[in-house]
Amino acid sequence: MNSLADDHGREVTGVRVSLTDRCNFDCVYCHNEGLGDTRGPMDPQDDEMSADEVVRFLEVAAEFGVGKVKFTGGEPMLRDDLEEIIRRTPDHMEVSLTTNGTFLPGRAEGLVEAGLDRVNVSQDALDPEAFAEITKSGAYDKVIEGVHAALDAGLDPVKLNMVVFEHTAGYVPEMVDHVAENDGLQLQLIQYMPELTGKPEWNIDIERVHGWLEEQAVRVERREMHHRARYWIESDDGEGEGMVEIVDPVENPEFCANCHRVRVTHEGYLKGCLNRNDDLRSMGEMTKEEIRETYRETVENRVPFYGEYMVRDGDGGWEMNDEYVNA
């Protein structure tokens, strides 16, 4: 079946599935997939989708032409059945994982054997003390070990996710050098989202980061997805290159206009947009017919967040478009 398209002509070709809201870190910037700080105990929770339910959803998504799934959390590797879920994911789907990396040692090889294709590891600093301050965790060495384990297991490249805000902006040059000097690593700089996390005083001007990278880059490319810029940075010895890209959705209508994925919460709600929690749709008892119906509704009701659902007011700020109020 061809992919479903929303009313704005965007085909949904990927899904992002949260497997849990539990996490062994307590990162100061976390928005938990847009749901806020809902994290609870470390033990498995009754409200988490079962492996059968996750796989059932993915089988339906495959019927609608979805070719990519990214598993997230919380920390998805707190799920002991993660390998089973990946193994049972429809064969044609590209499977990726976003993790803090602490559980990759000892499990990376098994994840690859199960069918994992790509991994993103959150790493916001190269200094252990700075890392601990941001993540409220002393697991720096374990994360580094996890990155190496992923590379050894054949997950090349490993993307390092770094949220850029007041606490981390000064670490960007060092992190850029790090990926330029180490084969198999790429850097994804993620714009801080004050609208979801609070603390607007932590925000920085992401355009300054774009400008600095453009000055450093030996070449710049632009991805089809979201029209993201990719900056290729040469290592100091001239023998290596590292790729850096910026994920900058905040106040970016172009980013939203090129969004081709929907999200699933760990409780089994479909979510058309990261920034919206007024469009959560339950898949009920998660029969395939219920999933199909909810999926169709979610895609049909998607709106670009900036420039469509949210529009500029007379003062240059953002306000909800009246067209969608109580729609």
LUMZA-909334 format. One record per residue (C-alpha): residue in one letter; residue number from 0; x, y, z; chain. Coordinates in steps of 0.05 Angstrom, whole numbers, plus 5000, padded with zeros to 4 digits. Layout:
BEGIN
("A",NUM,(X,Y,Z),"A")
...
# end
This chain:
BEGIN
("M",0,(5000,5000,5000),"A")
("N",1,(5023,5071,4986),"A")
("S",2,(5039,5116,5045),"A")
("L",3,(4981,5158,5073),"A")
("A",4,(4988,5233,5061),"A")
("D",5,(4959,5287,5105),"A")
("D",6,(4920,5348,5081),"A")
("H",7,(4986,5385,5070),"A")
("G",8,(5013,5333,5021),"A")
("R",9,(5063,5302,5069),"A")
("E",10,(5067,5226,5064),"A")
("V",11,(5079,5191,5130),"A")
("T",12,(5137,5144,5117),"A")
("G",13,(5164,5135,5188),"A")
("V",14,(5141,5125,5259),"A")
("R",15,(5174,5140,5325),"A")
("V",16,(5153,5092,5380),"A")
("S",17,(5166,5106,5454),"A")
("L",18,(5173,5040,5491),"A")
("T",19,(5175,5069,5561),"A")
("D",20,(5178,5135,5598),"A")
("R",21,(5226,5105,5649),"A")
("C",22,(5298,5130,5647),"A")
("N",23,(5361,5119,5687),"A")
("F",24,(5383,5191,5672),"A")
("D",25,(5350,5256,5694),"A")
("C",26,(5373,5304,5639),"A")
("V",27,(5357,5376,5655),"A")
("Y",28,(5329,5390,5585),"A")
("C",29,(5286,5327,5577),"A")
("H",30,(5215,5336,5550),"A")
("N",31,(5200,5261,5545),"A")
("E",32,(5176,5261,5473),"A")
("G",33,(5136,5325,5486),"A")
("L",34,(5096,5296,5543),"A")
("G",35,(5135,5330,5599),"A")
("D",36,(5166,5299,5660),"A")
("T",37,(5123,5237,5669),"A")
("R",38,(5180,5191,5688),"A")
("G",39,(5167,5143,5745),"A")
("P",40,(5198,5082,5777),"A")
("M",41,(5251,5040,5742),"A")
("D",42,(5209,4977,5746),"A")
("P",43,(5166,4957,5685),"A")
("Q",44,(5099,4992,5686),"A")
("D",45,(5030,4964,5670),"A")
("D",46,(5014,5022,5623),"A")
("E",47,(5071,5005,5575),"A")
("M",48,(5052,4973,5510),"A")
("S",49,(5069,4899,5508),"A")
("A",50,(5116,4871,5456),"A")
("D",51,(5055,4841,5421),"A")
("E",52,(5020,4909,5419),"A")
("V",53,(5082,4945,5392),"A")
("V",54,(5091,4892,5337),"A")
("R",55,(5016,4894,5320),"A")
("F",56,(5020,4969,5310),"A")
("L",57,(5082,4962,5266),"A")
("E",58,(5048,4910,5224),"A")
("V",59,(4991,4959,5212),"A")
("A",60,(5039,5016,5198),"A")
("A",61,(5073,4971,5146),"A")
("E",62,(5005,4963,5112),"A")
("F",63,(5005,5038,5103),"A")
("G",64,(5073,5041,5070),"A")
("V",65,(5114,5060,5132),"A")
("G",66,(5186,5039,5120),"A")
("K",67,(5223,5066,5181),"A")
("V",68,(5214,5059,5256),"A")
("K",69,(5255,5092,5311),"A")
("F",70,(5248,5064,5381),"A")
("T",71,(5255,5116,5437),"A")
("G",72,(5237,5127,5510),"A")
("G",73,(5251,5148,5564),"A")
("E",74,(5308,5098,5557),"A")
("P",75,(5284,5043,5510),"A")
("M",76,(5338,4995,5532),"A")
("L",77,(5304,4989,5600),"A")
("R",78,(5257,4943,5562),"A")
("D",79,(5285,4873,5569),"A")
("D",80,(5244,4852,5509),"A")
("L",81,(5274,4904,5462),"A")
("E",82,(5311,4851,5422),"A")
("E",83,(5247,4812,5414),"A")
("I",84,(5210,4873,5390),"A")
("I",85,(5264,4889,5339),"A")
("R",86,(5267,4817,5316),"A")
("R",87,(5192,4817,5304),"A")
("T",88,(5190,4884,5268),"A")
("P",89,(5167,4877,5195),"A")
("D",90,(5226,4856,5152),"A")
("H",91,(5226,4915,5104),"A")
("M",92,(5228,4968,5160),"A")
("E",93,(5292,5004,5175),"A")
("V",94,(5300,5000,5251),"A")
("S",95,(5337,5054,5291),"A")
("L",96,(5344,5067,5365),"A")
("T",97,(5355,5129,5408),"A")
("T",98,(5389,5112,5474),"A")
("N",99,(5434,5142,5527),"A")
("G",100,(5482,5085,5512),"A")
("T",101,(5492,5058,5582),"A")
("F",102,(5463,4990,5565),"A")
("L",103,(5497,4981,5497),"A")
("P",104,(5557,4944,5526),"A")
("G",105,(5537,4871,5526),"A")
("R",106,(5474,4882,5484),"A")
("A",107,(5496,4919,5421),"A")
("E",108,(5515,4855,5384),"A")
("G",109,(5449,4821,5402),"A")
("L",110,(5410,4883,5378),"A")
("V",111,(5445,4881,5311),"A")
("E",112,(5432,4806,5305),"A")
("A",113,(5358,4821,5320),"A")
("G",114,(5356,4872,5262),"A")
("L",115,(5377,4940,5289),"A")
("D",116,(5404,4983,5232),"A")
("R",117,(5423,5049,5265),"A")
("V",118,(5433,5079,5334),"A")
("N",119,(5435,5150,5362),"A")
("V",120,(5470,5158,5429),"A")
("S",121,(5457,5220,5473),"A")
("Q",122,(5522,5252,5492),"A")
("D",123,(5521,5325,5513),"A")
("A",124,(5593,5335,5536),"A")
("L",125,(5661,5302,5533),"A")
("D",126,(5680,5323,5603),"A")
("P",127,(5654,5274,5657),"A")
("E",128,(5637,5329,5706),"A")
("A",129,(5600,5370,5655),"A")
("F",130,(5564,5307,5631),"A")
("A",131,(5543,5291,5702),"A")
("E",132,(5516,5361,5713),"A")
("I",133,(5472,5357,5651),"A")
("T",134,(5448,5285,5657),"A")
("K",135,(5447,5280,5734),"A")
("S",136,(5485,5215,5722),"A")
("G",137,(5555,5190,5734),"A")
("A",138,(5551,5142,5676),"A")
("Y",139,(5599,5179,5629),"A")
("D",140,(5648,5121,5622),"A")
("K",141,(5592,5072,5609),"A")
("V",142,(5565,5116,5553),"A")
("I",143,(5634,5119,5520),"A")
("E",144,(5639,5044,5527),"A")
("G",145,(5570,5038,5495),"A")
("V",146,(5590,5080,5435),"A")
("H",147,(5650,5034,5423),"A")
("A",148,(5606,4973,5432),"A")
("A",149,(5558,4999,5379),"A")
("L",150,(5615,5011,5330),"A")
("D",151,(5645,4943,5344),"A")
("A",152,(5577,4911,5330),"A")
("G",153,(5575,4944,5262),"A")
("L",154,(5529,5003,5277),"A")
("D",155,(5569,5051,5234),"A")
("P",156,(5559,5109,5236),"A")
("V",157,(5538,5122,5308),"A")
("K",158,(5503,5189,5314),"A")
("L",159,(5517,5228,5377),"A")
("N",160,(5457,5270,5399),"A")
("M",161,(5475,5335,5434),"A")
("V",162,(5422,5384,5457),"A")
("V",163,(5448,5455,5448),"A")
("F",164,(5429,5505,5502),"A")
("E",165,(5462,5550,5552),"A")
("H",166,(5495,5493,5590),"A")
("T",167,(5525,5459,5529),"A")
("A",168,(5537,5512,5476),"A")
("G",169,(5609,5520,5498),"A")
("Y",170,(5623,5446,5487),"A")
("V",171,(5602,5446,5414),"A")
("P",172,(5672,5460,5384),"A")
("E",173,(5703,5403,5424),"A")
("M",174,(5648,5355,5404),"A")
("V",175,(5656,5375,5330),"A")
("D",176,(5730,5360,5334),"A")
("H",177,(5714,5294,5368),"A")
("V",178,(5672,5268,5310),"A")
("A",179,(5720,5295,5258),"A")
("E",180,(5778,5257,5290),"A")
("N",181,(5741,5191,5303),"A")
("D",182,(5718,5148,5246),"A")
("G",183,(5647,5122,5251),"A")
("L",184,(5619,5180,5290),"A")
("Q",185,(5571,5235,5268),"A")
("L",186,(5543,5293,5309),"A")
("Q",187,(5470,5314,5312),"A")
("L",188,(5461,5381,5347),"A")
("I",189,(5389,5386,5372),"A")
("Q",190,(5357,5453,5384),"A")
("Y",191,(5334,5463,5456),"A")
("M",192,(5258,5467,5459),"A")
("P",193,(5238,5517,5514),"A")
("E",194,(5164,5511,5495),"A")
("L",195,(5165,5439,5518),"A")
("T",196,(5216,5441,5574),"A")
("G",197,(5207,5509,5607),"A")
("K",198,(5269,5550,5626),"A")
("P",199,(5267,5597,5565),"A")
("E",200,(5329,5632,5595),"A")
("W",201,(5369,5571,5574),"A")
("N",202,(5355,5582,5500),"A")
("I",203,(5409,5605,5452),"A")
("D",204,(5407,5631,5380),"A")
("I",205,(5414,5568,5338),"A")
("E",206,(5430,5611,5276),"A")
("R",207,(5496,5629,5308),"A")
("V",208,(5513,5556,5311),"A")
("H",209,(5494,5548,5238),"A")
("G",210,(5539,5607,5220),"A")
("W",211,(5598,5581,5260),"A")
("L",212,(5593,5512,5228),"A")
("E",213,(5588,5542,5158),"A")
("E",214,(5654,5579,5171),"A")
("Q",215,(5687,5514,5194),"A")
("A",216,(5660,5468,5140),"A")
("V",217,(5697,5443,5079),"A")
("R",218,(5630,5429,5047),"A")
("V",219,(5556,5436,5063),"A")
("E",220,(5500,5391,5039),"A")
("R",221,(5425,5394,5049),"A")
("R",222,(5384,5333,5066),"A")
("E",223,(5317,5320,5033),"A")
("M",224,(5285,5306,5101),"A")
("H",225,(5269,5372,5135),"A")
("H",226,(5319,5406,5088),"A")
("R",227,(5371,5399,5143),"A")
("A",228,(5440,5426,5130),"A")
("R",229,(5498,5377,5137),"A")
("Y",230,(5566,5407,5152),"A")
("W",231,(5629,5368,5137),"A")
("I",232,(5686,5388,5183),"A")
("E",233,(5759,5369,5171),"A")
("S",234,(5801,5344,5229),"A")
("D",235,(5860,5386,5253),"A")
("D",236,(5910,5337,5221),"A")
("G",237,(5872,5339,5155),"A")
("E",238,(5865,5264,5153),"A")
("G",239,(5793,5257,5174),"A")
("E",240,(5724,5289,5165),"A")
("G",241,(5664,5291,5211),"A")
("M",242,(5592,5304,5193),"A")
("V",243,(5551,5351,5235),"A")
("E",244,(5477,5368,5226),"A")
("I",245,(5429,5411,5265),"A")
("V",246,(5358,5391,5282),"A")
("D",247,(5323,5459,5291),"A")
("P",248,(5247,5453,5292),"A")
("V",249,(5232,5512,5338),"A")
("E",250,(5196,5568,5300),"A")
("N",251,(5217,5534,5235),"A")
("P",252,(5157,5526,5187),"A")
("E",253,(5203,5493,5135),"A")
("F",254,(5221,5438,5185),"A")
("C",255,(5148,5424,5201),"A")
("A",256,(5129,5426,5127),"A")
("N",257,(5178,5369,5114),"A")
("C",258,(5157,5324,5173),"A")
("H",259,(5140,5254,5150),"A")
("R",260,(5130,5215,5215),"A")
("V",261,(5079,5205,5270),"A")
("R",262,(5094,5184,5342),"A")
("V",263,(5067,5132,5389),"A")
("T",264,(5070,5141,5464),"A")
("H",265,(5090,5085,5510),"A")
("E",266,(5017,5079,5531),"A")
("G",267,(4993,5067,5460),"A")
("Y",268,(4969,5136,5439),"A")
("L",269,(4983,5161,5369),"A")
("K",270,(5011,5232,5365),"A")
("G",271,(5012,5273,5301),"A")
("C",272,(5064,5324,5325),"A")
("L",273,(5117,5327,5378),"A")
("N",274,(5095,5396,5399),"A")
("R",275,(5021,5378,5408),"A")
("N",276,(4988,5339,5464),"A")
("D",277,(4917,5360,5445),"A")
("D",278,(4916,5308,5389),"A")
("L",279,(4932,5244,5427),"A")
("R",280,(4890,5187,5400),"A")
("S",281,(4882,5121,5437),"A")
("M",282,(4887,5057,5397),"A")
("G",283,(4837,5026,5446),"A")
("E",284,(4847,4952,5457),"A")
("M",285,(4896,4954,5399),"A")
("T",286,(4861,4907,5352),"A")
("K",287,(4887,4916,5282),"A")
("E",288,(4822,4949,5259),"A")
("E",289,(4825,4998,5317),"A")
("I",290,(4897,5013,5301),"A")
("R",291,(4881,5025,5228),"A")
("E",292,(4824,5072,5244),"A")
("T",293,(4866,5112,5294),"A")
("Y",294,(4925,5115,5247),"A")
("R",295,(4882,5142,5191),"A")
("E",296,(4851,5195,5237),"A")
("T",297,(4919,5216,5263),"A")
("V",298,(4948,5226,5194),"A")
("E",299,(4886,5261,5170),"A")
("N",300,(4889,5311,5227),"A")
("R",301,(4963,5328,5224),"A")
("V",302,(4980,5401,5217),"A")
("P",303,(5046,5436,5209),"A")
("F",304,(5059,5466,5277),"A")
("Y",305,(5094,5530,5257),"A")
("G",306,(5062,5572,5203),"A")
("E",307,(4997,5533,5202),"A")
("Y",308,(4973,5509,5270),"A")
("M",309,(5014,5564,5303),"A")
("V",310,(5016,5631,5267),"A")
("R",311,(5049,5698,5281),"A")
("D",312,(5011,5748,5322),"A")
("G",313,(5015,5823,5314),"A")
("D",314,(5075,5827,5360),"A")
("G",315,(5117,5775,5323),"A")
("G",316,(5101,5720,5372),"A")
("W",317,(5063,5655,5360),"A")
("E",318,(4990,5642,5373),"A")
("M",319,(4942,5585,5356),"A")
("N",320,(4908,5591,5289),"A")
("D",321,(4834,5603,5301),"A")
("E",322,(4818,5554,5245),"A")
("Y",323,(4841,5497,5290),"A")
("V",324,(4811,5519,5355),"A")
("N",325,(4758,5469,5376),"A")
("A",326,(4763,5438,5307),"A")
# end
